[in-house]
């Protein structure tokens, strides 16, 4: 999952804005720093979506002038799980009941900062009638 971002120079720094996640705005001293800060800002903005129970926009097509910020696979899988729960209006307690696990485990599963095995996320998606697929491009 790769999100397009606009990098622009302003007042001696590089400003980064995501097209799909308007809450994620950051800056860096140089291109490398801006890229690192962009991933951090993006992940921090995820908190707003998870806490509010809003679907997280998926990446839009990038234009040649955009840079792509790639998410770690574990974060991408959690976004897909979260979005499916929002779409189906499944609460964490409901998913916990379907999986036969405590609600706290589902809360950790949905926390993008918590390391969750990809198999666990795939099992949760399966409980929602979906299948997680990985591919090499």
N, C-alpha and C positions, 0 to 999 in steps of 0.2 A: 504494500500500500504506500503510494508515493503522492504527496500533496504538493501542488504547485504553489510557489511563493514568489513574490515580487521583491527583488533586492534593489534598493536605490540609495544613492549617496546623498547625505544631508548633513551639513555642519560638521564635516570631518568624520562622520561615522556612516556605517551602512545600515539602513533601516530595512527591516524585513516585515512584510505583511502577507498573511495567507489569504488566498482568494476565498476559500471555503470556510475558514474558521476566523471570523473577524475579531474575536477576542484575543487571538494570538498575534501580538505585535511586539517586536523586540528590535534590538540593534546590536551591532558588534563593531569592534575597532578595525577589523579587516575581514576579508571574505571568509576565512576559516573560523574566526571568532563568531561572525554573524551566522554561519551555518550551525555551529554548536548551540548558540543562543536560540536559534530558530526551533530546533528540536525541543529544547527545554521549554520555550514559550508555548509551543504546541501542546506538549504533554500537560503543562499547567492549565491550559485552557480546557483540557478534557474534564477537569474537575467540575467546571460549570455545567457541562452537559450531563455528567454522571449524577451530580447532586440534584439537578433540576428534573431528571428523568426525561430529558429531551434527546431525540435522535441526533447522532453526530453526523454531520454532512460527510458523504463520501467524496473522494477527490474528483475534481472536475478535470476535463482535458487541459493539459498545459499548452501554452503558447511557446514559441521559440525563445521569447524573452524571459520566460520564467525559469526558476531553478526548482528542482524537485527535491523535497525532503522526505526521505524514506523512513518509515516507522519500523521499529523492531517487530518481528512477526508476532511476538506475544502480545504487544499492544494492539496491533492490527486485529488479532483474533478477539481480543476483549471488546474492541469497538464493534465488531460484527455481532458478538453475543449481546452486548448492550442494545444495539439497534434492533435486533430481533425481539428482545424482551419488550422494548418500547412498542414495536409494531404490533406484537401480539397482546400487549397490555398484561404481561406476566410480571408479577412482583417478585422480589428476591425470595420471599417466603414461599411463594407458589413453586418457584424453580427448586428450592430446597426440598419441598415435599415430593416433587416429581423424581428428584434424584435420591431421595431418602437420606439426606445429609442435613446437619444443622444449618440454620440460616447464616450463622457467622462464616461458614465455609463459602457460601455463595457471595457474601459481602467481600471476602478476601479475593474471591475469583474475579469480581468486578472492579477491584482496585487495581488500576494500571501500574501502580508502584510495587504491588506484591507479585513476586515470582510465582506464577501458576504454570504447571506443566501444560503443554499444548494438548496433551491427551485429555486432561481434565476439562479444558475449554471445549474440545471436540465432543466430549460426552454431554456437556451441558447443552450445546447446540443440538445434539441428537435428541435430547429430551424435549426440544422445541420443534422437532420434526425437520431439522436441517442437518446438513453434512458439511464439515469443514474440509476443504480441499486445498492442498498445497501444490505448487508447480514451480518448476525451474524455468526461467526465461533467459 
